[in-house]
Amino acid sequence: MRRTASPVSLILLGFGTFLLVLAPMLVWYVEPRAAVNPIDIDTTAVYSGTGSYFDTDEIETVRDKRITVTQQVRGNVADSEKSGRAVWDVTTTVDTDKSLPAADPHDALEFFLNRWVTDRRTNQPVHCCRENPYFEGDAYLKFPFDVHKRSYSWWDNSLGDTVVLHYAGTKKVQGYTGYRFTGTVAATKIGTRLVPGTIVGRKNAPQVLAEEWYSNHGIELVADQRTGRVLYAQVGPRRTLRAPGTKKDAVVLLDSRKLGFTTATQKAQVKLAKKESGQLRMVGQTLPIGAAVAGFVLAVVGGVLVLRGRKRPETPDTGGTSQAHLMK
């Protein structure tokens, strides 16, 4: 009797082996290349709250007014493809009810135009491609992929420096759980501004180079663990002017204890996080596990069938025996 492997057993063994090889490739090769910052991003986040601001028409600080911050992020695809980095142009406007809706963002209370350039895999700042301003830290528009329960350095654009945000447990945003990080900023001098002396209490001086100070009552960011996308953001900025050399605020330019994502922005961020996280989970977890299990089963079944083979009786060589007999 001799054994021969059937085509089915060879196919099962081969396909099972293929799946066993595919499983680690999905984890070690495909997923890291899927977890990259996009270059064609186009999102808008809106913060809303109440606070005080300096009204240039009234020449005084008005209080308990609605303040809206709009942050639009657009990827520059051409510069991103050329540099191999994620190049994002960020427009931020701070508006009051007087400037909303604004036909021109320059009519806003404050207007900032920045360019954020990052390594697509690590999310670390890359200083190229007309970056503006010079950024540092682990996070700004988003956290790195695979967020850990530790402190991160967050870039505060108003401060012009990084702020340490500490892990503060988990929090649900629109029913979706993320990692929560919090921090504060103590009053810090961030520059100077030429203003009429009367504004800072120097009535005898036509103009004064006043000191501009910034602090933050509280920063709270909730990030998706897998993608690093910010699901919820809340800040409490305070900007003031002081007469040169003094320790007391003379005028409040902007002060709000709570400017946070609107409900619409929260829902949009959660929707994107679910989609992106699901895609990464499929590539890095669901498919590899499924491929490994299926590959193991198919390889075992195929191997057993190959070893057992298909029994076939050997055909005797009758022709040669007959000829030999006749010759005798």
VOBA-1610 file (N, C-alpha, C; in pm, whole numbers, padded with zeros to 5 digits, always signed):
BEGIN
Met+00085-00119+00000Met+00000+00000+00000Met+00089+00125+00000Arg+00053+00230-00072Arg+00126+00357-00069Arg+00030+00472-00041Arg+00083+00581+00018Arg+00001+00695+00060Arg+00025+00813-00035Thr-00080+00881-00073Thr-00070+01002-00154Thr-00158+01111-00093Ala-00110+01233-00095Ala-00187+01345-00038Ala-00290+01393-00138Ser-00413+01413-00090Ser-00519+01461-00177Ser-00503+01611-00202Pro-00554+01662-00314Pro-00546+01807-00341Pro-00612+01891-00232Val-00723+01840-00175Val-00794+01916-00071Val-00706+01934+00051Ser-00636+01829+00092Ser-00550+01840+00211Ser-00437+01939+00189Leu-00380+01938+00068Leu-00272+02033+00037Leu-00324+02177+00036Ile-00444+02196-00017Ile-00503+02331-00020Ile-00528+02380+00123Leu-00586+02293+00207Leu-00612+02331+00347Leu-00483+02364+00420Leu-00382+02283+00403Leu-00254+02308+00469Leu-00190+02437+00420Gly-00195+02460+00289Gly-00135+02581+00234Gly-00207+02707+00277Phe-00340+02703+00273Phe-00417+02821+00312Phe-00404+02848+00462Gly-00401+02741+00542Gly-00382+02758+00685Gly-00248+02820+00717Thr-00143+02776+00647Thr-00010+02834+00667Thr-00007+02981+00628Phe-00075+03011+00517Phe-00084+03151+00472Phe-00149+03239+00579Leu-00258+03193+00638Leu-00327+03271+00741Leu-00240+03287+00865Leu-00164+03185+00901Leu-00075+03194+01017Leu+00036+03296+00994Val+00082+03306+00872Val+00183+03408+00837Val+00121+03547+00830Leu-00005+03553+00781Leu-00074+03681+00765Leu-00103+03748+00899Ala-00138+03670+01001Ala-00178+03726+01130Ala-00072+03819+01190Pro+00053+03776+01208Pro+00153+03868+01263Pro+00187+03983+01169Met+00175+03960+01038Met+00202+04069+00943Met+00102+04182+00961Leu-00024+04148+00987Leu-00126+04250+01009Leu-00091+04334+01132Val-00041+04269+01237Val-00010+04339+01362Val+00118+04421+01351Trp+00222+04361+01294Trp+00354+04424+01294Trp+00383+04510+01171Tyr+00311+04486+01063Tyr+00341+04560+00941Tyr+00226+04650+00895Val+00106+04593+00886Val-00007+04668+00830Val-00059+04773+00928Glu-00085+04734+01054Glu-00143+04830+01149Glu-00055+04953+01171Pro+00079+04939+01191Pro+00161+05060+01210Pro+00154+05156+01091Arg+00132+05102+00972Arg+00122+05188+00853Arg-00017+05245+00835Ala-00115+05187+00904Ala-00251+05241+00901Ala-00269+05349+01007Ala-00192+05339+01117Ala-00203+05436+01226Ala-00114+05556+01197Val-00158+05642+01108Val-00081+05762+01070Val-00176+05882+01066Asn-00121+05999+01097Asn-00200+06122+01087Asn-00238+06147+00942Pro-00364+06178+00915Pro-00408+06200+00776Pro-00352+06329+00719Ile-00342+06334+00588Ile-00294+06456+00523Ile-00408+06533+00458Asp-00524+06469+00447Asp-00638+06533+00382Asp-00746+06572+00483Ile-00705+06601+00606Ile-00799+06634+00712Ile-00870+06766+00683Asp-00996+06773+00720Asp-01074+06897+00707Asp-01184+06893+00814Thr-01153+06945+00931Thr-01247+06940+01043Thr-01259+07078+01108Thr-01371+07098+01176Thr-01395+07223+01248Thr-01444+07190+01388Ala-01378+07247+01488Ala-01418+07229+01627Ala-01463+07365+01682Val-01575+07363+01752Val-01631+07487+01807Val-01638+07477+01959Tyr-01581+07577+02027Tyr-01588+07589+02172Tyr-01688+07700+02204Ser-01760+07683+02312Ser-01856+07786+02351Ser-01857+07800+02503Gly-01882+07922+02550Gly-01889+07949+02693Gly-01918+08095+02717Thr-01911+08136+02843Thr-01931+08278+02879Thr-01809+08330+02950Gly-01794+08461+02947Gly-01679+08522+03013Gly-01673+08671+02990Ser-01556+08727+03012Ser-01533+08871+02998Ser-01433+08896+02886Tyr-01448+09014+02823Tyr-01351+09053+02722Tyr-01348+09205+02712Phe-01237+09256+02658Phe-01222+09400+02644Phe-01292+09445+02516Asp-01394+09527+02532Asp-01472+09578+02419Asp-01406+09706+02370Thr-01354+09703+02247Thr-01285+09820+02193Thr-01379+09935+02163Asp-01508+09904+02144Asp-01605+10011+02121Asp-01638+10084+02252Glu-01652+10006+02357Glu-01684+10064+02488Glu-01560+10112+02563Ile-01443+10068+02518Ile-01315+10099+02585Ile-01319+10053+02731Glu-01372+09934+02752Glu-01376+09877+02887Glu-01405+09727+02875Thr-01385+09661+02986Thr-01411+09517+02990Thr-01559+09492+03020Val-01622+09413+02936Val-01762+09376+02957Val-01767+09232+03008Arg-01865+09200+03091Arg-01866+09071+03160Arg-01991+08990+03125Asp-01980+08860+03155Asp-02092+08766+03135Asp-02145+08769+02991Lys-02054+08763+02898Lys-02090+08762+02756Lys-02055+08626+02694Arg-02130+08591+02592Arg-02102+08465+02525Arg-01977+08479+02438Ile-01892+08376+02447Ile-01768+08373+02369Ile-01764+08243+02290Thr-01730+08252+02164Thr-01723+08134+02076Thr-01585+08126+02013Val-01524+08010+02025Val-01393+07986+01962Val-01413+07881+01852Thr-01370+07914+01732Thr-01383+07823+01617Thr-01244+07788+01567Gln-01216+07659+01561Gln-01084+07611+01517Gln-01102+07521+01395Gln-01052+07567+01283Gln-01064+07491+01158Gln-00928+07435+01119Val-00924+07304+01094Val-00799+07237+01059Val-00812+07179+00918Arg-00721+07220+00832Arg-00721+07170+00694Arg-00581+07119+00659Gly-00577+06997+00605Gly-00448+06943+00564Gly-00404+07000+00431Asn-00276+07035+00423Asn-00220+07081+00297Asn-00161+06958+00227Val-00240+06900+00138Val-00203+06772+00076Val-00074+06784-00004Ala-00059+06891-00081Ala+00059+06908-00167Ala+00187+06913-00083Asp+00187+06998+00022Asp+00306+07009+00107Asp+00329+06881+00187Ser+00222+06813+00224Ser+00236+06688+00300Ser+00301+06581+00215Glu+00255+06566+00092Glu+00311+06464+00003Glu+00455+06496-00032Lys+00487+06623-00045Lys+00622+06664-00081Lys+00720+06636+00034Ser+00676+06661+00158Ser+00764+06648+00274Ser+00756+06512+00342Gly+00647+06438+00317Gly+00629+06311+00387Gly+00578+06331+00529Arg+00537+06452+00562Arg+00485+06484+00696Arg+00336+06518+00686Ala+00273+06532+00801Ala+00136+06581+00805Ala+00142+06732+00824Val+00105+06807+00723Val+00109+06954+00727Val-00035+07004+00737Trp-00068+07062+00852Trp-00204+07108+00878Trp-00205+07259+00898Asp-00291+07328+00826Asp-00311+07472+00844Asp-00429+07492+00938Val-00407+07568+01045Val-00506+07583+01152Val-00548+07730+01165Thr-00676+07755+01149Thr-00732+07889+01166Thr-00816+07890+01293Thr-00784+07981+01384Thr-00857+07992+01511Thr-00910+08133+01527Thr-01040+08144+01552Thr-01102+08274+01575Thr-01173+08273+01709Val-01164+08386+01778Val-01237+08406+01904Val-01339+08515+01877Asp-01468+08479+01888Asp-01575+08571+01851Asp-01667+08601+01968Thr-01728+08717+01960Thr-01837+08755+02050Thr-01964+08760+01967Asp-02075+08789+02030Asp-02200+08798+01954Asp-02194+08911+01851Lys-02108+09008+01874Lys-02096+09119+01779Lys-02031+09076+01648Ser-01940+08979+01655Ser-01866+08940+01535Ser-01917+08811+01471Leu-02022+08753+01528Leu-02082+08632+01470Leu-02219+08664+01409Pro-02247+08613+01288Pro-02151+08544+01200Pro-02059+08644+01132Ala-01933+08605+01116Ala-01834+08697+01059Ala-01807+08664+00914Ala-01816+08764+00830Ala-01785+08744+00688Ala-01634+08731+00669Asp-01558+08796+00756Asp-01412+08793+00749Asp-01360+08756+00888Pro-01278+08650+00901Pro-01227+08612+01032Pro-01145+08720+01100His-01092+08813+01021His-01014+08922+01079His-01102+09017+01161Asp-01234+09008+01146Asp-01324+09091+01225Asp-01348+09035+01364Ala-01295+08916+01391Ala-01316+08850+01520Ala-01241+08923+01631Leu-01276+08889+01755Leu-01207+08946+01871Leu-01059+08912+01865Glu-01028+08787+01830Glu-00890+08744+01809Glu-00887+08649+01690Phe-00776+08651+01618Phe-00762+08568+01499Phe-00619+08516+01491Phe-00606+08382+01473Phe-00474+08321+01464Phe-00469+08230+01342Leu-00358+08234+01271Leu-00336+08146+01157Leu-00204+08074+01181Asn-00211+07943+01201Asn-00091+07865+01233Asn-00074+07749+01135Arg+00047+07694+01135Arg+00074+07573+01057Arg+00141+07472+01149Trp+00078+07356+01161Trp+00123+07250+01250Trp+00177+07136+01165Val+00303+07099+01184Val+00367+06994+01105Val+00412+06883+01200Thr+00368+06759+01172Thr+00401+06647+01260Thr+00449+06526+01182Asp+00522+06441+01253Asp+00554+06309+01201Asp+00423+06229+01200Arg+00391+06169+01089Arg+00259+06107+01074Arg+00238+05989+01167Arg+00346+05921+01207Arg+00331+05804+01293Arg+00341+05839+01441Thr+00436+05923+01479Thr+00460+05951+01621Thr+00383+06071+01673Asn+00335+06157+01582Asn+00267+06282+01618Asn+00363+06386+01675Gln+00493+06360+01672Gln+00591+06455+01722Gln+00606+06571+01623Pro+00628+06693+01674Pro+00645+06809+01586Pro+00766+06793+01494Val+00752+06837+01371Val+00862+06838+01276Val+00879+06983+01231His+00999+07033+01245His+01022+07175+01221His+01065+07199+01077Cys+00963+07209+00992Cys+00988+07231+00850Cys+00863+07290+00787Cys+00868+07306+00657Cys+00748+07336+00577Cys+00676+07464+00622Arg+00752+07567+00657Arg+00698+07697+00701Arg+00611+07682+00827Glu+00655+07597+00917Glu+00585+07581+01044Glu+00570+07716+01113Asn+00452+07738+01175Asn+00427+07867+01242Asn+00321+07849+01350Pro+00357+07879+01477Pro+00491+07909+01527Pro+00569+07781+01551Tyr+00680+07792+01625Tyr+00761+07677+01658Tyr+00691+07598+01769Phe+00653+07473+01740Phe+00578+07392+01835Phe+00668+07288+01900Glu+00629+07246+02019Glu+00693+07134+02088Glu+00584+07054+02159Gly+00624+06943+02222Gly+00530+06866+02303Gly+00480+06739+02236Asp+00399+06665+02312Asp+00343+06538+02265Asp+00209+06556+02195Ala+00135+06659+02233Ala-00003+06672+02185Ala-00037+06817+02161Tyr-00128+06840+02068Tyr-00187+06972+02048Tyr-00325+06952+01989Leu-00331+06929+01858Leu-00460+06904+01794Leu-00508+06762+01824Lys-00417+06673+01853Lys-00450+06537+01889Lys-00337+06478+01974Phe-00365+06363+02035Phe-00263+06289+02108Phe-00200+06186+02014Pro-00088+06128+02053Pro-00032+06020+01970Pro-00126+05900+01967Phe-00106+05813+01872Phe-00181+05688+01869Phe-00144+05604+01992Asp-00239+05521+02036Asp-00219+05432+02150Asp-00186+05515+02275Val-00283+05594+02320Val-00265+05682+02436Val-00249+05598+02563His-00152+05636+02647His-00125+05565+02771His-00174+05646+02892Lys-00184+05577+03004Lys-00228+05641+03130Lys-00108+05706+03197Arg-00062+05816+03139Arg+00053+05890+03190Arg+00037+06037+03158Ser+00132+06118+03201Ser+00127+06261+03171Ser+00179+06287+03030Tyr+00123+06391+02967Tyr+00165+06432+02833Tyr+00195+06581+02832Ser+00286+06622+02743Ser+00316+06764+02725Ser+00227+06819+02614Trp+00139+06910+02651Trp+00043+06968+02557Trp+00087+07109+02520Trp+00085+07140+02393Trp+00126+07273+02348Trp+00013+07372+02367Asp+00038+07476+02448Asp-00059+07584+02469Asp-00018+07699+02379Asn-00097+07724+02277Asn-00062+07825+02178Asn-00058+07965+02237Ser-00147+07993+02334Ser-00149+08126+02397Ser-00026+08147+02485Leu+00015+08041+02553Leu+00133+08049+02639Leu+00261+08050+02557Gly+00258+07984+02443Gly+00380+07972+02363Gly+00477+07872+02423Asp+00423+07774+02494Asp+00505+07674+02561Asp+00419+07551+02590Thr+00484+07447+02639Thr+00411+07325+02672Thr+00356+07331+02815Val+00247+07257+02836Val+00184+07243+02968Val+00173+07093+02996Val+00209+07053+03117Val+00198+06912+03152Val+00054+06881+03189Leu-00006+06787+03116Leu-00141+06740+03146Leu-00131+06602+03210His-00195+06587+03325His-00187+06462+03400His-00308+06374+03372Tyr-00284+06244+03367Tyr-00393+06149+03348Tyr-00487+06156+03467Ala-00617+06166+03440Ala-00716+06184+03547Ala-00832+06086+03532Gly-00803+05964+03487Gly-00909+05863+03475Gly-00978+05866+03340Thr-01093+05803+03336Thr-01170+05798+03212Thr-01295+05886+03223Lys-01349+05921+03108Lys-01470+06002+03104Lys-01548+05969+02978Lys-01680+05964+02990Lys-01764+05937+02875Lys-01804+06068+02806Val-01790+06068+02676Val-01831+06182+02594Val-01933+06129+02494Gln-02057+06175+02507Gln-02165+06127+02421Gln-02172+05974+02423Gly-02153+05917+02543Gly-02163+05772+02559Gly-02040+05693+02523Tyr-01933+05762+02478Tyr-01810+05696+02433Tyr-01699+05727+02533Thr-01629+05625+02581Thr-01529+05643+02686Thr-01392+05680+02631Gly-01330+05782+02692Gly-01195+05822+02655Gly-01110+05846+02777Tyr-00981+05871+02756Tyr-00888+05901+02865Tyr-00891+06053+02892Arg-00902+06089+03020Arg-00913+06230+03059Arg-00779+06282+03111Phe-00741+06403+03065Phe-00617+06466+03108Phe-00647+06610+03150Thr-00584+06654+03258Thr-00611+06788+03311Thr-00482+06861+03348Gly-00492+06994+03352Gly-00379+07077+03392Gly-00420+07221+03406Thr-00332+07304+03457Thr-00356+07448+03472Thr-00230+07524+03430Val-00246+07655+03413Val-00133+07741+03381Val-00134+07859+03478Ala-00027+07875+03553Ala-00015+07990+03644Ala+00011+08116+03563Ala-00021+08232+03622Ala-00003+08360+03552Ala+00142+08375+03505Thr+00155+08400+03372Thr+00288+08408+03310Thr+00292+08525+03214Lys+00399+08600+03220Lys+00416+08711+03126Lys+00449+08653+02988Ile+00370+08692+02886Ile+00390+08636+02753Ile+00434+08740+02650Gly+00443+08867+02692Gly+00486+08968+02597Gly+00449+09108+02643Thr+00458+09202+02552Thr+00422+09341+02580Thr+00333+09395+02469Arg+00261+09501+02503Arg+00170+09561+02405Arg+00165+09711+02430Leu+00178+09789+02322Leu+00172+09935+02332Leu+00026+09979+02338Val-00013+10041+02449Val-00152+10081+02470Val-00155+10222+02530Pro-00271+10291+02520Pro-00283+10421+02588Pro-00263+10404+02739Gly-00192+10499+02798Gly-00160+10489+02941Gly-00281+10480+03030Thr-00392+10544+02991Thr-00513+10543+03075Thr-00568+10403+03096Ile-00545+10313+02999Ile-00599+10177+03009Ile-00538+10102+03126Val-00410+10127+03154Val-00343+10054+03263Val-00318+10144+03384Gly-00392+10254+03392Gly-00381+10340+03511Gly-00271+10443+03506Arg-00208+10464+03394Arg-00104+10567+03380Arg-00162+10683+03301Lys-00239+10766+03371Lys-00312+10874+03305Lys-00220+10980+03247Asn-00103+10995+03302Asn-00011+11100+03255Asn+00075+11055+03137Ala+00064+10929+03100Ala+00145+10877+02989Ala+00056+10855+02868Pro+00086+10918+02755Pro+00004+10898+02635Pro+00001+10751+02593Gln+00118+10685+02596Gln+00128+10544+02561Gln+00221+10472+02658Val+00188+10347+02680Val+00266+10265+02773Val+00290+10128+02711Leu+00409+10075+02729Leu+00439+09940+02685Leu+00396+09845+02796Ala+00269+09810+02793Ala+00211+09729+02900Ala+00255+09583+02887Glu+00258+09516+03002Glu+00292+09374+03005Glu+00165+09291+02984Glu+00176+09191+02896Glu+00063+09101+02873Glu+00086+08971+02949Trp-00015+08933+03029Trp-00004+08814+03113Trp-00112+08714+03075Tyr-00075+08587+03088Tyr-00169+08480+03052Tyr-00171+08373+03161Ser-00289+08319+03187Ser-00304+08203+03277Ser-00421+08121+03225Asn-00435+08002+03281Asn-00548+07917+03240Asn-00607+07853+03364His-00736+07881+03388His-00804+07829+03506His-00804+07676+03509Gly-00812+07615+03392Gly-00817+07470+03386Gly-00825+07419+03244Ile-00745+07318+03215Ile-00746+07253+03083Ile-00794+07110+03102Glu-00889+07069+03023Glu-00939+06931+03028Glu-00952+06878+02886Leu-00883+06768+02859Leu-00890+06704+02729Leu-00927+06557+02749Val-01019+06508+02669Val-01057+06367+02671Val-01022+06309+02535Ala-00934+06208+02534Ala-00883+06154+02409Ala-00923+06008+02390Asp-00944+05971+02265Asp-00970+05832+02230Asp-00841+05753+02249Gln-00847+05642+02319Gln-00727+05568+02355Gln-00653+05517+02232Arg-00723+05466+02135Arg-00657+05401+02021Arg-00603+05502+01920Thr-00679+05606+01889Thr-00641+05698+01782Thr-00578+05828+01831Gly-00602+05865+01957Gly-00552+05992+02008Gly-00638+06111+01971Arg-00749+06087+01902Arg-00839+06197+01865Arg-00900+06260+01990Val-00906+06392+01994Val-00964+06463+02109Val-01116+06461+02096Leu-01181+06395+02193Leu-01327+06383+02193Leu-01392+06505+02257Tyr-01322+06561+02357Tyr-01375+06678+02427Tyr-01259+06763+02474Ala-01274+06893+02462Ala-01171+06987+02508Ala-01238+07102+02580Gln-01177+07142+02691Gln-01227+07256+02767Gln-01109+07334+02820Val-01112+07465+02804Val-01004+07551+02852Val-01065+07669+02928Gly-00982+07732+03010Gly-01026+07849+03087Gly-00924+07961+03077Pro-00911+08023+02960Pro-00806+08124+02938Pro-00834+08257+03010Arg-00726+08318+03055Arg-00734+08453+03113Arg-00613+08531+03063Arg-00640+08645+02996Arg-00534+08731+02945Arg-00558+08872+02997Thr-00455+08931+03051Thr-00466+09064+03113Thr-00349+09153+03074Leu-00364+09281+03104Leu-00255+09378+03087Leu-00219+09436+03223Arg-00089+09459+03243Arg-00040+09520+03365Arg+00050+09637+03329Ala+00048+09738+03413Ala+00142+09849+03394Ala+00284+09794+03416Pro+00381+09848+03345Pro+00518+09795+03355Pro+00566+09789+03500Gly+00618+09672+03539Gly+00676+09656+03671Gly+00579+09632+03785Thr+00450+09627+03756Thr+00351+09606+03863Thr+00311+09458+03869Lys+00246+09420+03980Lys+00204+09281+04000Lys+00052+09265+03997Lys-00017+09372+03963Lys-00162+09369+03964Lys-00217+09389+03823Asp-00319+09309+03788Asp-00382+09324+03657Asp-00456+09458+03651Ala-00430+09533+03542Ala-00496+09662+03526Ala-00621+09651+03440Val-00620+09559+03345Val-00736+09543+03258Val-00743+09398+03210Val-00864+09347+03195Val-00885+09210+03148Val-00915+09213+02998Leu-00833+09143+02923Leu-00856+09133+02778Leu-00952+09020+02745Leu-00936+08907+02815Leu-01020+08790+02793Leu-01016+08703+02918Asp-01131+08660+02963Asp-01135+08574+03081Asp-01259+08486+03077Ser-01237+08356+03075Ser-01348+08261+03079Ser-01302+08138+03156Arg-01384+08094+03248Arg-01349+07975+03326Arg-01383+07846+03252Lys-01466+07856+03150Lys-01506+07733+03081Lys-01546+07761+02937Leu-01456+07725+02846Leu-01485+07724+02704Leu-01468+07581+02657Gly-01579+07514+02622Gly-01571+07373+02588Gly-01637+07340+02456Phe-01604+07221+02405Phe-01664+07174+02281Phe-01817+07181+02289Thr-01878+07228+02184Thr-02024+07225+02175Thr-02069+07080+02158Thr-02198+07056+02179Thr-02253+06921+02165Thr-02232+06869+02023Ala-02251+06955+01924Ala-02233+06913+01784Ala-02089+06871+01758Thr-01993+06945+01812Thr-01852+06910+01794Thr-01819+06779+01864Gln-01873+06759+01984Gln-01851+06634+02056Gln-01901+06515+01975Lys-02021+06527+01922Lys-02079+06416+01845Lys-01997+06387+01719Ala-01949+06492+01654Ala-01869+06474+01533Ala-01737+06406+01565Gln-01673+06446+01675Gln-01545+06387+01714Gln-01562+06241+01755Val-01668+06212+01828Val-01694+06074+01870Val-01722+05985+01749Lys-01797+06036+01654Lys-01828+05960+01533Lys-01701+05923+01457Leu-01610+06021+01442Leu-01484+05996+01373Leu-01397+05899+01452Ala-01395+05915+01585Ala-01313+05827+01669Ala-01361+05683+01659Lys-01493+05663+01662Lys-01547+05528+01650Lys-01507+05464+01517Lys-01518+05542+01410Lys-01484+05491+01278Lys-01336+05456+01268Glu-01250+05548+01307Glu-01105+05527+01295Glu-01057+05418+01390Ser-01109+05420+01513Ser-01071+05318+01611Ser-01115+05179+01565Gly-01235+05172+01507Gly-01285+05045+01457Gly-01198+04989+01345Gln-01152+05078+01258Gln-01066+05035+01147Gln-00933+04982+01200Leu-00874+05053+01296Leu-00747+05007+01353Leu-00765+04879+01433Arg-00878+04867+01503Arg-00904+04745+01580Arg-00918+04625+01486Met-00982+04647+01372Met-01000+04538+01277Met-00866+04491+01223Val-00781+04587+01185Val-00652+04552+01126Val-00555+04496+01230Gly-00557+04552+01350Gly-00458+04513+01450Gly-00505+04410+01550Gln-00635+04376+01551Gln-00684+04284+01653Gln-00781+04180+01595Thr-00893+04226+01540Thr-00996+04133+01494Thr-00945+04041+01383Leu-00890+04099+01276Leu-00842+04017+01164Leu-00724+03927+01203Pro-00623+03978+01277Pro-00513+03889+01317Pro-00559+03771+01402Ile-00648+03796+01498Ile-00697+03686+01581Ile-00775+03586+01497Gly-00864+03638+01412Gly-00942+03550+01325Gly-00853+03471+01231Ala-00752+03537+01173Ala-00661+03469+01081Ala-00579+03363+01153Ala-00534+03394+01275Ala-00453+03298+01351Ala-00535+03174+01387Val-00657+03195+01435Val-00742+03083+01474Val-00778+02997+01353Ala-00826+03064+01247Ala-00864+02991+01126Ala-00743+02921+01064Gly-00629+02991+01062Gly-00508+02932+01006Gly-00463+02809+01083Phe-00471+02816+01215Phe-00430+02702+01298Phe-00520+02581+01271Val-00651+02605+01268Val-00745+02496+01244Val-00723+02433+01107Leu-00714+02518+01004Leu-00696+02467+00869Leu-00563+02395+00853Ala-00458+02448+00915Ala-00327+02385+00904Ala-00326+02249+00973Val-00391+02238+01089Val-00398+02111+01160Val-00476+02008+01079Val-00595+02049+01030Val-00677+01957+00951Val-00603+01915+00825Gly-00545+02013+00755Gly-00472+01981+00633Gly-00353+01892+00660Gly-00280+01919+00769Gly-00165+01837+00804Gly-00203+01695+00835Val-00313+01679+00910Val-00359+01544+00943Val-00397+01467+00817Leu-00466+01534+00727Leu-00505+01468+00602Leu-00385+01431+00517Val-00283+01517+00516Val-00162+01487+00439Val-00090+01367+00498Leu-00082+01362+00633Leu-00013+01250+00698Leu-00088+01119+00677Arg-00218+01126+00685Arg-00297+01004+00665Arg-00296+00959+00520Gly-00303+01060+00434Gly-00304+01030+00291Gly-00429+00956+00248Arg-00428+00913+00125Arg-00539+00836+00072Arg-00485+00699+00030Lys-00528+00593+00097Lys-00475+00459+00073Lys-00518+00407-00065Arg-00420+00362-00141Arg-00447+00304-00272Arg-00370+00173-00285Pro-00436+00066-00335Pro-00364-00061-00353Pro-00261-00048-00465Glu-00144-00112-00444Glu-00041-00108-00546Glu-00078-00201-00662Thr-00060-00157-00783Thr-00093-00238-00901Thr+00025-00328-00936Pro+00008-00464-00936Pro+00121-00554-00966Pro+00168-00540-01111Asp+00298-00561-01131Asp+00357-00550-01264Asp+00340-00682-01339Thr+00215-00712-01383Thr+00181-00841-01446Thr+00246-00859-01581Gly+00265-00749-01649Gly+00322-00762-01783Gly+00462-00820-01782Gly+00547-00774-01697Gly+00685-00821-01692Gly+00694-00966-01648Thr+00609-01010-01553Thr+00611-01146-01501Thr+00571-01247-01607Ser+00469-01213-01686Ser+00420-01304-01790Ser+00525-01330-01897Gln+00592-01224-01935Gln+00694-01238-02039Gln+00809-01328-01991Ala+00845-01310-01864Ala+00953-01392-01810Ala+00913-01539-01805His+00787-01565-01772His+00736-01704-01765His+00735-01771-01901Leu+00697-01693-02004Leu+00689-01750-02138Leu+00828-01784-02192Met+00927-01703-02153Met+01061-01726-02202Met+01118-01856-02150Lys+01066-01898-02030Lys+01112-02024-01977Lys+01056-02140-02057
//
